[in-house]
Amino acid sequence: GEGDTARDLSQAVRWFQAGARRGDAESMYVLGVMFLRGYAVEASQAQAITWLQRAADAGYAPASSVLSAMN
């Protein structure tokens, strides 16, 4: 049911947060997009920029593209 979906999404957020804390650039990028779109988390442009910038700094090109499109 819908409760399963919400639980799965919150689990996904936790997995991406764990990956981001370990320095995984793709996880940082996904978290940034999730915050940008408000997908499974409360939308936050500040959080989105933080995670996307970290991913870009780690050399993840798609994050640089999203940041450029935001400006």
All heavy atoms as an XYZ file, in Angstrom:
531
protein
N       0.806     -1.191      0.000
C       0.000      0.000      0.000
C       0.851      1.258      0.000
O       2.059      1.208     -0.149
N       0.213      2.411      0.193
C       0.939      3.675      0.186
C       1.934      3.774      1.319
O       2.975      4.391      1.171
C      -0.039      4.847      0.252
C      -0.559      5.240     -1.107
C      -1.377      6.509     -1.060
O      -0.975      7.443     -0.361
O      -2.414      6.541     -1.716
N       1.636      3.175      2.449
C       2.581      3.195      3.559
C       3.894      2.530      3.198
O       4.956      2.969      3.618
N       3.807      1.467      2.387
C       5.025      0.795      1.941
C       5.864      1.720      1.078
O       7.089      1.756      1.208
C       4.685     -0.476      1.145
C       4.041     -1.543      2.014
O       4.255     -1.520      3.245
O       3.332     -2.391      1.457
N       5.218      2.479      0.205
C       5.946      3.404     -0.659
C       6.647      4.468      0.161
O       7.823      4.758     -0.062
C       4.990      4.070     -1.677
O       4.373      3.035     -2.447
C       5.733      5.010     -2.599
N       5.951      5.048      1.123
C       6.557      6.072      1.974
C       7.737      5.503      2.743
O       8.784      6.142      2.863
C       5.512      6.649      2.930
N       7.580      4.280      3.244
C       8.656      3.640      3.991
C       9.851      3.385      3.065
O      10.996      3.610      3.432
C       8.148      2.347      4.628
C       9.104      1.736      5.616
C       8.481      0.626      6.462
N       7.619     -0.291      5.738
C       6.288     -0.337      5.855
N       5.667      0.476      6.681
N       5.580     -1.217      5.171
N       9.583      2.920      1.849
C      10.653      2.664      0.885
C      11.394      3.946      0.531
O      12.619      3.949      0.422
C      10.101      2.029     -0.394
C       9.603      0.605     -0.174
O       9.891      0.012      0.887
O       8.913      0.089     -1.074
N      10.646      5.034      0.334
C      11.283      6.302     -0.005
C      12.133      6.824      1.143
O      13.238      7.310      0.921
C      10.233      7.340     -0.402
C       9.561      7.109     -1.753
C       8.432      8.104     -1.959
C      10.574      7.197     -2.883
N      11.637      6.713      2.370
C      12.434      7.191      3.501
C      13.681      6.331      3.670
O      14.746      6.837      4.023
C      11.617      7.246      4.787
O      11.249      5.962      5.219
N      13.571      5.040      3.374
C      14.749      4.165      3.404
C      15.745      4.574      2.319
O      16.949      4.613      2.559
C      14.333      2.695      3.212
C      15.482      1.716      3.242
C      16.168      1.639      4.598
O      15.536      1.770      5.637
N      17.469      1.441      4.587
N      15.238      4.916      1.141
C      16.111      5.357      0.051
C      16.853      6.629      0.446
O      18.063      6.745      0.201
C      15.302      5.592     -1.216
N      16.147      7.558      1.076
C      16.796      8.793      1.529
C      17.932      8.454      2.490
O      19.040      8.985      2.371
C      15.775      9.748      2.188
C      16.482     10.928      2.844
C      14.762     10.230      1.168
N      17.670      7.540      3.426
C      18.718      7.162      4.393
C      19.918      6.540      3.692
O      21.067      6.813      4.046
C      18.159      6.213      5.450
C      17.279      6.929      6.473
C      17.006      6.067      7.690
N      16.213      4.891      7.382
C      14.882      4.885      7.308
N      14.202      5.992      7.504
N      14.241      3.768      7.035
N      19.674      5.693      2.682
C      20.779      5.080      1.941
C      21.613      6.137      1.220
O      22.843      6.099      1.244
C      20.250      4.052      0.940
C      19.948      2.728      1.548
C      18.706      2.230      1.856
C      20.867      1.719      1.952
N      18.813      0.981      2.415
C      20.136      0.647      2.485
C      22.265      1.631      1.914
C      20.735     -0.511      2.971
C      22.861      0.471      2.401
C      22.101     -0.566      2.922
N      20.944      7.086      0.558
C      21.689      8.134     -0.157
C      22.432      9.042      0.813
O      23.555      9.460      0.529
C      20.763      8.940     -1.072
C      20.359      8.185     -2.301
C      19.028      7.902     -2.557
C      21.310      7.748     -3.219
C      18.647      7.194     -3.688
C      20.941      7.044     -4.359
C      19.610      6.764     -4.594
N      21.831      9.324      1.972
C      22.535     10.131      2.975
C      23.780      9.410      3.465
O      24.845     10.015      3.612
C      21.606     10.450      4.156
C      20.560     11.481      3.808
C      19.525     11.656      4.898
O      19.186     10.723      5.626
N      18.982     12.865      5.003
N      23.657      8.108      3.697
C      24.815      7.328      4.151
C      25.906      7.333      3.080
O      27.088      7.519      3.388
C      24.394      5.898      4.484
N      25.523      7.144      1.830
C      26.495      7.173      0.748
C      27.160      8.527      0.617
O      28.379      8.623      0.429
N      26.374      9.581      0.742
C      26.916     10.936      0.648
C      27.913     11.202      1.771
O      28.976     11.787      1.540
C      25.782     11.953      0.683
N      27.589     10.754      2.978
C      28.507     10.957      4.104
C      29.813     10.193      3.910
O      30.857     10.609      4.411
C      27.843     10.542      5.421
C      26.840     11.568      5.926
C      26.451     11.303      7.369
N      25.757     10.033      7.513
C      24.451      9.867      7.397
N      23.676     10.889      7.120
N      23.910      8.680      7.552
N      29.751      9.083      3.158
C      30.971      8.326      2.858
C      31.756      8.956      1.708
O      32.828      8.476      1.363
C      30.631      6.875      2.485
C      30.214      6.015      3.655
C      30.232      4.536      3.286
N      29.486      4.248      2.065
C      28.182      3.977      2.002
N      27.463      3.947      3.115
N      27.590      3.718      0.864
N      31.202      9.995      1.102
C      31.905     10.685      0.033
C      31.528     10.239     -1.366
O      32.212     10.586     -2.328
N      30.430      9.486     -1.496
C      29.998      9.033     -2.816
C      29.322     10.185     -3.564
O      28.256     10.656     -3.161
C      29.036      7.852     -2.678
C      28.558      7.361     -4.033
O      29.401      6.834     -4.788
O      27.368      7.530     -4.341
N      29.955     10.631     -4.655
C      29.474     11.810     -5.382
C      28.097     11.586     -5.994
O      27.276     12.505     -6.015
C      30.480     12.201     -6.460
N      27.825     10.387     -6.485
C      26.515     10.136     -7.078
C      25.414     10.224     -6.021
O      24.337     10.765     -6.280
C      26.475      8.780     -7.780
C      25.194      8.585     -8.568
C      25.181      7.324     -9.416
O      26.159      6.545     -9.365
O      24.190      7.123    -10.129
N      25.686      9.728     -4.818
C      24.715      9.851     -3.722
C      24.475     11.317     -3.378
O      23.339     11.728     -3.121
C      25.204      9.101     -2.482
O      25.216      7.713     -2.711
N      25.546     12.109     -3.373
C      25.403     13.547     -3.105
C      24.511     14.194     -4.155
O      23.641     15.004     -3.831
C      26.774     14.226     -3.116
C      27.690     13.795     -2.016
S      29.321     14.545     -2.275
C      30.302     13.583     -1.135
N      24.730     13.816     -5.406
C      23.937     14.349     -6.513
C      22.462     13.981     -6.361
O      21.581     14.836     -6.477
C      24.493     13.821     -7.837
C      23.585     14.045     -9.018
C      23.485     15.300     -9.602
C      22.835     13.012     -9.552
C      22.648     15.518    -10.694
C      22.001     13.215    -10.641
C      21.909     14.473    -11.198
O      21.083     14.684    -12.277
N      22.192     12.708     -6.089
C      20.802     12.263     -5.949
C      20.126     12.995     -4.789
O      18.987     13.460     -4.915
C      20.721     10.730     -5.770
C      19.302     10.299     -5.424
C      21.202     10.028     -7.034
N      20.827     13.136     -3.671
C      20.259     13.888     -2.542
C      19.954     15.317     -2.949
O      18.893     15.860     -2.613
C      21.238     13.906     -1.367
C      21.139     12.803     -0.346
C      22.166     13.040      0.755
C      19.751     12.704      0.251
N      20.881     15.939     -3.662
C      20.665     17.310     -4.117
C      19.420     17.438     -4.963
O      18.615     18.356     -4.776
N      19.235     16.513     -5.896
C      18.053     16.540     -6.766
C      16.788     16.279     -5.945
O      15.751     16.918     -6.167
C      18.202     15.536     -7.927
C      16.907     15.412     -8.707
C      19.335     15.964     -8.851
N      16.870     15.369     -4.985
C      15.709     15.098     -4.133
C      15.288     16.360     -3.377
O      14.107     16.687     -3.311
C      16.008     13.950     -3.163
C      16.147     12.606     -3.864
S      16.667     11.280     -2.752
C      15.060     10.678     -2.240
N      16.266     17.079     -2.817
C      15.941     18.321     -2.108
C      15.441     19.395     -3.073
O      14.539     20.160     -2.747
C      17.150     18.840     -1.325
C      17.319     18.183      0.012
C      18.378     17.319      0.249
C      16.416     18.410      1.040
C      18.534     16.706      1.478
C      16.566     17.805      2.277
C      17.622     16.953      2.501
N      16.002     19.445     -4.260
C      15.585     20.432     -5.245
C      14.131     20.224     -5.647
O      13.350     21.171     -5.752
C      16.496     20.334     -6.477
C      16.291     21.378     -7.566
C      16.609     22.772     -7.042
C      17.179     21.044     -8.762
N      13.754     18.983     -5.847
C      12.408     18.644     -6.326
C      11.410     18.375     -5.194
O      10.225     18.210     -5.459
C      12.471     17.403     -7.220
C      13.426     17.530     -8.376
C      12.780     18.194     -9.559
N      13.696     18.249    -10.680
C      14.146     19.367    -11.216
N      13.778     20.526    -10.743
N      14.977     19.330    -12.244
N      11.910     18.258     -3.963
C      11.029     17.902     -2.853
C      10.548     16.469     -2.952
O       9.424     16.146     -2.585
N      11.407     15.600     -3.452
C      11.051     14.202     -3.659
C      11.491     13.374     -2.458
O      12.685     13.205     -2.232
C      11.711     13.678     -4.939
C      11.299     12.269     -5.298
C      10.008     11.997     -5.742
C      12.195     11.214     -5.181
C       9.622     10.709     -6.064
C      11.814      9.915     -5.496
C      10.532      9.678     -5.938
O      10.153      8.403     -6.249
N      10.544     12.917     -1.668
C      10.758     12.091     -0.468
C      11.367     12.874      0.687
O      11.623     12.322      1.740
C      11.603     10.855     -0.776
N      11.632     14.158      0.474
C      12.123     15.051      1.524
C      11.426     16.396      1.333
O      10.889     16.673      0.263
C      13.662     15.253      1.458
C      14.409     13.977      1.786
C      14.081     15.809      0.102
N      11.453     17.234      2.353
C      10.906     18.581      2.191
C      11.840     19.371      1.280
O      13.057     19.376      1.485
C      10.791     19.268      3.557
C      10.112     20.615      3.474
C       9.868     21.235      4.839
O       9.817     20.492      5.839
O       9.724     22.461      4.884
N      11.273     20.009      0.262
C      12.093     20.774     -0.682
C      12.906     21.842      0.053
O      12.395     22.516      0.947
C      11.215     21.418     -1.739
N      14.177     21.937     -0.324
C      15.061     22.929      0.268
C      16.124     23.280     -0.758
O      17.008     22.464     -1.053
C      15.724     22.378      1.533
O      16.794     23.218      1.937
N      16.029     24.498     -1.306
C      17.026     24.904     -2.291
C      18.411     24.981     -1.652
O      19.405     24.617     -2.281
C      16.655     26.236     -2.934
C      17.595     26.569     -4.080
C      17.051     27.613     -5.025
O      15.978     28.155     -4.827
N      17.799     27.899     -6.057
N      18.488     25.417     -0.396
C      19.785     25.502      0.285
C      20.429     24.125      0.402
O      21.618     23.954      0.124
C      19.621     26.146      1.661
N      19.640     23.123      0.834
C      20.168     21.760      0.936
C      20.528     21.222     -0.443
O      21.544     20.544     -0.604
C      19.136     20.839      1.604
C      19.049     20.992      3.092
C      20.226     20.373      3.823
O      20.957     19.552      3.298
N      20.405     20.781      5.054
N      19.696     21.518     -1.432
C      19.966     21.059     -2.795
C      21.312     21.593     -3.269
O      22.153     20.835     -3.773
C      18.856     21.511     -3.742
N      21.531     22.880     -3.093
C      22.784     23.491     -3.538
C      23.968     22.904     -2.785
O      25.010     22.614     -3.379
C      22.719     25.026     -3.403
C      21.723     25.579     -4.435
C      24.090     25.656     -3.575
C      21.374     27.045     -4.244
N      23.818     22.716     -1.489
C      24.906     22.141     -0.688
C      25.334     20.791     -1.246
O      26.519     20.551     -1.498
C      24.478     21.993      0.787
O      24.250     23.293      1.330
C      25.530     21.255      1.602
N      24.375     19.890     -1.451
C      24.711     18.541     -1.913
C      25.180     18.532     -3.357
O      26.112     17.816     -3.717
C      23.539     17.589     -1.698
C      23.364     17.247     -0.252
C      22.325     17.595      0.554
C      24.278     16.510      0.566
N      22.543     17.119      1.826
C      23.727     16.456      1.861
C      25.512     15.902      0.334
C      24.369     15.806      2.926
C      26.146     15.254      1.388
C      25.574     15.215      2.662
N      24.539     19.335     -4.206
C      24.967     19.391     -5.603
C      26.376     19.964     -5.719
O      27.188     19.486     -6.518
C      23.978     20.214     -6.435
C      22.616     19.549     -6.648
C      21.617     20.561     -7.197
C      22.733     18.336     -7.566
N      26.687     20.974     -4.913
C      28.034     21.561     -4.948
C      29.073     20.554     -4.476
O      30.156     20.451     -5.054
C      28.087     22.834     -4.095
C      29.387     23.602     -4.258
C      29.600     24.077     -5.685
O      28.783     24.820     -6.225
N      30.672     23.645     -6.326
N      28.745     19.795     -3.440
C      29.682     18.758     -2.968
C      29.924     17.717     -4.055
O      31.064     17.270     -4.257
C      29.154     18.093     -1.696
C      29.225     18.990     -0.486
C      28.664     18.305      0.742
N      28.665     19.223      1.873
C      28.152     18.921      3.062
N      27.606     17.740      3.275
N      28.186     19.804      4.031
N      28.853     17.326     -4.745
C      28.997     16.353     -5.827
C      29.836     16.932     -6.960
O      30.715     16.256     -7.510
C      27.625     15.913     -6.342
N      29.579     18.182     -7.311
C      30.350     18.838     -8.374
C      31.817     18.948     -7.977
O      32.714     18.687     -8.791
C      29.763     20.216     -8.669
N      32.065     19.319     -6.724
C      33.445     19.432     -6.235
C      34.162     18.093     -6.285
O      35.389     18.035     -6.422
C      33.475     19.982     -4.803
C      33.063     21.449     -4.722
O      32.988     22.116     -5.781
O      32.802     21.913     -3.601
N      33.392     17.008     -6.168
C      33.962     15.658     -6.235
C      34.118     15.185     -7.687
O      34.519     14.054     -7.933
C      33.094     14.681     -5.449
N      33.770     16.067     -8.644
C      33.970     15.740    -10.045
C      32.792     15.088    -10.740
O      32.945     14.552    -11.833
N      31.613     15.134    -10.120
C      30.436     14.508    -10.726
C      29.781     15.514    -11.670
O      29.061     16.420    -11.238
C      29.482     14.026     -9.626
C      28.450     13.047    -10.132
C      28.812     11.756    -10.478
C      27.123     13.411    -10.282
C      27.872     10.846    -10.958
C      26.175     12.518    -10.751
C      26.564     11.236    -11.089
O      25.633     10.343    -11.572
N      30.019     15.349    -12.963
C      29.609     16.327    -13.981
C      28.109     16.640    -13.991
O      27.736     17.810    -14.167
C      30.074     15.880    -15.353
N      27.209     15.647    -13.832
C      25.776     15.995    -13.850
C      25.409     17.023    -12.776
O      24.518     17.848    -12.998
C      25.075     14.656    -13.606
C      26.043     13.637    -14.115
C      27.406     14.199    -13.765
N      26.095     16.995    -11.645
C      25.806     17.970    -10.589
C      26.183     19.372    -11.051
O      25.451     20.334    -10.799
C      26.563     17.603     -9.313
N      27.310     19.489    -11.749
C      27.721     20.787    -12.280
C      26.690     21.315    -13.263
O      26.374     22.510    -13.271
C      29.082     20.676    -12.971
O      30.065     20.255    -12.056
N      26.132     20.413    -14.074
C      25.127     20.813    -15.057
C      23.869     21.344    -14.376
O      23.309     22.363    -14.800
C      24.759     19.629    -15.947
O      25.881     19.194    -16.679
N      23.419     20.651    -13.322
C      22.217     21.103    -12.604
C      22.470     22.456    -11.952
O      21.639     23.354    -12.034
C      21.758     20.053    -11.557
C      20.629     20.604    -10.696
C      21.336     18.776    -12.243
N      23.640     22.617    -11.344
C      23.960     23.908    -10.700
C      23.974     25.019    -11.737
O      23.471     26.115    -11.476
C      25.306     23.816     -9.983
C      25.297     23.047     -8.665
C      26.719     22.758     -8.214
C      24.535     23.805     -7.596
N      24.558     24.772    -12.895
C      24.603     25.789    -13.949
C      23.196     26.168    -14.394
O      22.903     27.338    -14.632
C      25.391     25.271    -15.155
O      26.738     25.115    -14.812
N      22.313     25.178    -14.507
C      20.943     25.435    -14.941
C      20.162     26.232    -13.899
O      19.201     26.922    -14.242
C      20.234     24.117    -15.230
N      20.568     26.134    -12.642
C      19.871     26.849    -11.565
C      20.207     28.332    -11.582
O      19.446     29.137    -11.083
C      20.231     26.247    -10.203
C      19.656     24.865     -9.979
S      20.256     24.126     -8.441
C      19.408     25.136     -7.218
N      21.337     28.693    -12.141
C      21.776     30.103    -12.124
C      21.281     30.883    -13.309
O      21.002     30.411    -14.335
C      23.302     30.184    -12.054
C      23.821     29.662    -10.727
O      23.145     29.769     -9.715
N      25.001     29.098    -10.730
